[in-house]
């Protein structure tokens, strides 16, 4: 791979040698910066451009201007052929032109990778997080990567507001001030995207790596979480998010948290977990899928626009169901069946859901992203959102001994692997990102491939699981981020190693995988003997307890000072925000708001599915 490295600065000297960048100021400057420009002399226009948790195939997806949470317009509904779309996110244009401007805080580890599909060559550059207390920046363009010291974006991405122009400030330096920073470049022959991500998986900690947090899974913490679920997350009918009186099965934890709460909970908790599954099956739709959004016991839909007039531009999405929700629930029902006395109506609901997935795949060759909740007809097709249903169908075969479930699981796994994992982009797992790249669908592929391997013992599925896990690893932070002094996470000494980014739209990592423990990564380690999978799941699991608000370590929200009781999160609360990016403005880095969310489900799942294993101690 041919490239040249050019140091650039107007503020003194800058040079690159022996895998290090050196800077020296020639006088005092209020705002100085340096750059290393890497220019590719044999650029391939269709090359794969990558940055961990930030860009997958350059995010070369059609952009739309839409408020949060974005939803599809009637004119954008399609079964399978229309291109992917996403709201305005740092990305290259569909034709490869344009530029991506981000900071090290937008990435799971500061890195940019290039894969030449024609020449079969790969390139990686790894850097440090910051210099002089300010994050490094990255500009990715056709034929060029520029590493900035510090970041100097023309426009900074903003979650709600319009991109902010000239948001970044340079470093104050005096005459003779010197800085240095490591910059590692690696090139190698590479045949496939899967090989590209295997290399990344094995080398993602080559520069930035920190010891993981200590194991915080104590009996005292479990008691706090169980009390929290019973006091704050129990509606009187089910475990769920009772703050907004809403039921959302799958995705965010409903009909998933009930499993670990039954396994490890007291008798009252066990009874309420059973009630939760009763509630779930009482809201099975005629299609066989489960209604995904219930508000005050009234059926709604997953369109985010159900209160708008029937004639508005989103009207076609009325009655929509995020297919990932039923996929998650189908897989988790059998976990409940493993530990609970199973009721006949539960079995009927599980079989009806499995049948609905078979019908959907037989008709469309995919599970899509959104279907009509009453009829099961496809509304939005091209997406990896339904990946968790593969594992659910494999377990349906094991439970009901019906070959059609296994056959569909195999065909679907092959389809999702070839069309998403093998191309290095999985999309659509979260319900509010349109079809932007995300981690949740890539982990769902890990989960499903492992279950399919366990069911069939066919080596192909184990290889697919490894490839999916290597891709998923790119969403997991490798190091302890240096937070701004005085922010909540700096005060709390939160170690971000093992936090997981959800998607490229919502630029924060989070405590845990939404919404799993990640135990199939452990099982993948057992089947392959590859200790890096064990290290990955230990990083993820050990990170979560740090973010629980407890009596001995209360967490305070970003609207109040640390120690102000008005801003104290209640015991057991976990906010999903681990903000290393300034996507919600600079003042939100290292802060949280007062939220009880799905991360609590990931925590209690980790208690039950991981912490009894000797290797996890």
N, C-alpha and C positions, 0 to 999 in steps of 0.2 A: 504494500500500500504506500503510495507516494504522497508525501506531505512535507510542508516546510513550516518551521516555527519562527515567528517574528515577534520579539518583544517591542512594545510601543509605550511611550510616555512623553509628556511635555513637561514633566516635573522633576527631572534629574536623569538618573540612569536606571535601566532595567535590563537584566540578562537572564538567560536560562542555561544552566549547565548542571550536569550530574543529578538530574531529576529534581532540581530545585530552581525556584524563581527568586532572584535577588533584586531589591529596589534600594535606591539611595536618593534622597532629596538634595537638590542643589541650592535650595534656599527655603525660606518659610513660605508655606502655602496654606490658605484656609481650607481648601478643598482639592486635594491631589488624588490622582488615580493612576494605575498602571494596567497594562493589558498584555496578554499573551495571545497572539493570533495564530491559529493552526489552520493553514490553507491546504486543501486537498487538490493535488494536481491531476488526478484521474477520477474525479467525482462521477458516480453513477446516479443518474436522475431518479431512479427507482429504488435507491438504497434505503435500508431500514435505519431510522434514526431513533435513538433511545436515550432516555434519562430516567433513572429509577423513581417511580411513583409520580412522574411528571410528564413524560412523553413516550408514547408507544407508536412506532412507525411515524414519528413526527407529529402525532395527533392530526394526521392529514384527513380530517373529517369535515364535512360541510358544516359551516357555522351558522347559527340563527340567533337573532336578537330577541331574548325572551326573559321575562322576570322569573325570579325564583319563587316556587319550584317550577321548573320548565315542564311543559307537557306538549304532546303532539297536537297539531291542528288537524281538523278533519281532512284538509287537503294533503296532509303528510301521512295519512294512514295507508299501510301497505302490508302485504303478506310476506314478501321476501326479497323483492328485487330492488327497491329503492335504496340509495346509499344511506349510510349512517349519518346522523346529525347530532350536533351538540351545541350548547350555548357558548357565547364568546369566551374562549379559554386560550391561553398561550399555545399557539400551534402554527405549524407550517400550513400553507394553503394546500388544497387538494392536489395541485400540480407540482408541489414541492417548493414553490417560491415562498417569499415572505420570511419571517423570522420568529423565533421563540426567545423571549427575554425573561429570565427567572433568576432567583437567587439560590444559594446552597440550601436555604431553609425550605425550599419547595421540593426537595429531593430526599429520598430515603437515605442516600449517601451521595455526596457531591461527585457526579460522574456523568459523562456523555459517551455513548457507544454508537458505532457505525457498522453496518453489515452490508458489504457489497454482494448482492445476489448473483451478479454475473461473474465477477472475478473470484468469488468465494473467499473473500478476505474480511477480516474484522479488525476493528480499532476500538480501544477504550482509553479515555483519559480520566484519571482519578485525582481529586484535589483535596485540600483541607477545607474546613467550614468557613473560617474567617481570618482576617488579618487586621491588626490594630483595633480589634473589637467590633469590626463590621464584616458582614457576610460577603463572601465572594459572589460574583455574578457570572452568568453564562448567557451568551448570545449564540444561537444556533441558526445558521443560514445555509442556503445552497452552496456547498463547497467550502464551508468555513465554520469553525468553532472559535469563539473568542471567550477567554477566561478573564474576568475583570477583577481588579484588586483596588477598592471594593466594588460592589455591584454598581452599575451605572445604566439602568434601564431607561429607555425613552418613555415607555409607558409601563406602569406597575399594574398588574392584574388586581381588580377589586371584585369581591364576591357579589355585592349588591350594587355598588355605584359604578359609574363609568370608569374606565382605566384612568389612572392618575398620571399626568405628564410630569416628568422631571421630579419624581418623588425622592430620588436617592441623593445623598450628600457624600462628598468625598472625605478623605482623611485630612485632619489637620497635621501638618508636618513642619518641622524646623530644619534649618540647614544641617545637613549631615545625618539626619535620621535614616536608619536603615531597617529594612524588614526582609524576611525570607519566608518562603512557603513551599512546601513540597508539591510537585506536580509529576505524576507518574503516567507514562504512556506505554500501552501494550498493544502489539499487533500480532496476528496469527492467522493461519489458514483455517477456514471455517466453511463447512458445507451447508449447514442449515441454521434456521432460527433456533432450533432446539439446542444445537451445539453452542450457539452464541450465548444462550441463557445458562447453559451448563457452566460455561467459562465464567460468566458473571457470578453465578451462585458460589463457585469455588473461590472467587477472588474479590467478592464484594466488600470484604473487610481488610483488603490489602493495605489500605492507608488509614482509614478511620475505623477504629474498633475500640470498644470499651468493655470492661467487665460488666456483666449483666447485674441488675439489682439483686439484692438478697431475696431468698424465699420468704414471702410474707404470708403464706397460707397457714394461718394459725386457727385453732378452735375458736379463739376469741373473735377473730374476723368473721368466721362462718356465722357465729351467733348474731353478730351485728347485721350481716346480710339477711339472714333468715327473719330476724325481727323487722328489718326494713321492708322486705317483701310482704310480710303479713300486715304491717301497719300502713304502708304507703302504696304498695303495688297489688293490693287485693281489693277487688271491687265489691265483694259480697257474692260474686258468682265465678270469678276467675282471677288468676294472676295475670297482670298486664300493666299497661300504662294507665293508671287511674287518674292521673293529674288532669288529663283532658277527656276523661270518661270515654276512652276509645279502645277498641279491640283491633289489633292488627296481627293476625296470625302469621308466623314465619317472619323473615326479614329482620324485624326489630325485637323478636324474642317471645312473643305470645305463642303458647303451645310448644315452647322450647324450654323456657325456664322451669316449667312444671316438672320436667323430667328430673333434673338434679335436686329440686326441692323435695320431690317424693323420695328419692334415694337416700338423702342425708337429713331430711327434715324430721321434726317431731310429729306426733300423731295429728295434731291440728293442721300442720303444714301438708302432710300427706293427704288428708281429706280434701283440702282445698285444691291440691294438684289434680286429684281425680275430678273434682268439679270443673276444673279448667278444660279437661278433655271432653267432659259432657257438654260444656258450653260450645266448644269448637264444633262438635258433630251436629249440634242443634242448628248450626248455621252453615250446613252444606247446601250448595246451590244445585238447581236442577241439572246443571252441566256435569256434576260430579266433583267439580272443584269446590274449594271453600271460599265463602265470602271473605274478602281480605280486609274490609274496613267496616267496622260496626261502631256507631256513635249512639250512646244511650240506648242500646239494644235495637237501634234502627239501622237497617242495611243501607250502606252508602256505596261508593265505588272507589277506585284507586286513581281517579283522574285529577284530583286536586281542584277541580272546577265544578263540583257537583251542585253548587249553589248559584251558578250563572244561569242565564236564560237558555232555553233549549235551542235558540237560534244563533248562539254565538259561534265564533270560529273554532271552538273546541268541542262543539256539541257531539261530534262523531265518537268521542271517547267516553260518552256517558255509558255507565254500566261496565267499565273496563276493570279487569282484574290483572294485577301484576303476577305473572305466572310463577315467578320465583317464590311467592308466598306459599302456594300450594305445593311446590316442589320441596321446600324446606319442611313443611308440615308432614308430607307423606313420609319423608325419611325419618323424621323424629317420632312419628306415631309408633314405629316399630321399636324404638328405644323405650317408649312408654310400655309397649306390650311386653318387653323383656322383664319388666320389674313390677308391673301392676296386674291385679286380677282383671282380665280383659272382658269387656262387655260386648254383647252381640252387635249392638248398634255401632260400636267403634269399628269392629271388623267390617261391617257393611260400608261405613263411610270410607275406610281405607281402600277397600276393593273398588268402590265407585270412583274414587280419586285416581287410582291406578288405571282403571279402565278409561277414564277421561284423558289421561296422558297418552295412552295407546291410540285412542281415536284421533287425538290431535296430531300425533306424529304420523300416523297412517295417512292422514289427509294432506298434511302440509310438509312433511319431511323435516320438521323442526318443532320445538315447543314455543318459539317466538319470545316476545317480551310481555305483551298485553293481549289478553283474549277477552271476549264478552263473557261476563261472569254467569249469565243465565244460559246461554246457548253453547259456549265453548268455542265459538267461531273466532278465528284469528283477526286481531286488529292491527298489531304491530309485530312484524316477523323477525327481521334480521337482528339477532341478539344472542348472547350467551347466557341470558338471564335464567333459563330453565335448567341449567346444568345440574342443580341439586336433585332434580327429578330422576336423573339416571340412577343415583344411589337408592332413591326411594323405590324405583321399579325393580332393581336388583333384590332389594329386601322384600318387596311384594312377592317376587318369585320364590324366595326362600320360605316365606310364610304360607302362601296359598298354593305353591307347587304348580303354578300355571306358566307354561313355557312362553306365552305371548309377552309376559312382563320382561323376562330375561332377553328375549329377542329384540324387543323395542329398546331396552337399556343398551344393548350392544350396538345397535344401529345408531342410536342417538349419540353414544359416546364417540363412535367413529366420526360422525358428522361434526360434533363440537370440537373434537381434537383437530381435525383437518382444516376446519374453517376458522378456528380461533387460536387455539394453543399453538399449532404449527406455524401460524402466521404472526405470533407474538403480540396479539391484541385480543383480550377478552372484554366484553362490553355488557352494559345494561343490568348488572346485578342490583344496584340501588334503584329505587323507583322514581327518583327525582333528578336523574342526570341524562335523560334521553338515552342515546347510545354512546356515551363517552366511555373511554377505557376505565376499567375498575379492577380492584383486587378481589372483591367478593365473589365474582363469577370465576376468577382463576382459582381461588381456594375451593369453590364448589366442585370444580373439576378434579382437584386433588382428592377431595372427599369421595366423589362418585367413582373415580378410577380405582381407588383403593378398595372400596366396597365391591366393585365389579371383579377385581382380581381375587378377593377373598371368596367370592361366590363361584368363580369359574376356575381359578388357578391357572388361567391363561397368561403367559408372560407379557403379551402385548399390553395388557391393561396396566401391568406394573410399570412398564416403560412409559406409558402415557401418564401415569401418576407422577413419575420422576420428572418428566418434562413439565408437567403442570406445576409441580412444587418449585422447580427452578425458576419458572416465570413468576410465581407468587412471591418468591423470596425478594424480588426486586421492589416490593411494596413495604418491606419491613426495615425500620431504621437500624443501622449497624453500630451506632455510637451514641455517646452522651452529648447531646446538643448543648452548646454554651448559650444560655439564656441571658437576656439583658439584665443587668443588675437591678434588683428591687422588684422584679415581677414575681408573681406567686410561685411559679415553678423554680425560679432561681432560689427563692427563700426556702422552699421545701426540698431543694436539692434533688429534683426529679431527674432520674436517669432515663433518657428516652430510648435506650437500647431495647429493641423488641416491640416498640409501638408500631402500629400498622396503619398506613395510609389507605383510605377507602377508595378514592378515585381521583382523576385529574381535575375535576371541577371543584370539589370541596377540598381545598388545599391544607388539610390538617391530617396528622396521624391520630390514632385513637388507642385506647386501652382494649386490646383484643381484636379478634376477627369477628366480623358481623355476619352471622351470630353463631359461632361455633367455638369449641375449646381449641380446636386444632389437633385433636387426638389422632387423626389419620396421619399427620406428619410423624408422630411417634411410631405408629404402626408401620409406616413406610421405612423408618429407620430399622425396625425389627426385621422386615423382609429383605432389606438390601444390605444391612450392616454399615450403611453410610452414616457416620457420626454427625456430619453436618446437619442432617435432618433433625437429629436429637438436639443439637445446639440451637437450631432455629426455633423449635417449639419451646425450649426452655427460655430463650430470650423473650418470646411472645408472652408466655404464661407468667413469668416472673415480673414483667413490667406492670401488669394490671393492678396488683394490690397497692402500689404507691399512690394511685389516684383515687382511692376510697377516702371519703371524709370520715374520720374516726375520732373518738374522744382524745386519743393520744397524738393524733396528727390531723386536726381539722383543716379543711380546704376552704379558702375564701374566694369569692367571685371577683371579677375584674372591675365591678362598679364600686367596690369598697376597698379600704386598706386592709392589709393583712392584720388580723387580730380584732377587726371590727365585727362584733357579733351580728350586725345586720347583714353582713355578707357571708356569714358562715353557712356552708352547705350542710344540710342535715346528715346525721349518721347514716352511712350506707350509700349515700349518693355518689355516683360517678358521672362526671360530664364527659362527653365524647371528645372534647377538644384537647388536642395536644398541639398547640399552634407553634410551629417553628417558622412558618411563613407569615408574611404580613398581608395575606389575602383579606383579612378582616380589619385592616389598618394596623399600623405599627404598635399601637398601645395594647393590642390583643395578644401579642406574642407572649407565650408563657402564662396565659390566663385562661379562666373558665367562666362560664355563667352558671346560674343555679338551675341545674338540670339533673333529673333522674332518667337514665336512658338504657339502651340495649347492652351497653358495656357490662352492666351488672349481671346480665344473663351469661355473657362470656366468662365472667368471674366464677359464678356458681357452677357452670359447666366444667370449668378447669378444676375446681375443687373435687368434683366427682369423677371426672374422666381421666385426670392426669396425676393428681397429687398422691394417689396410692401406689404409683409405680416407683420402684426403687431408683431407677435411673433419673427420675425427675427430682429427686431430693438434692 
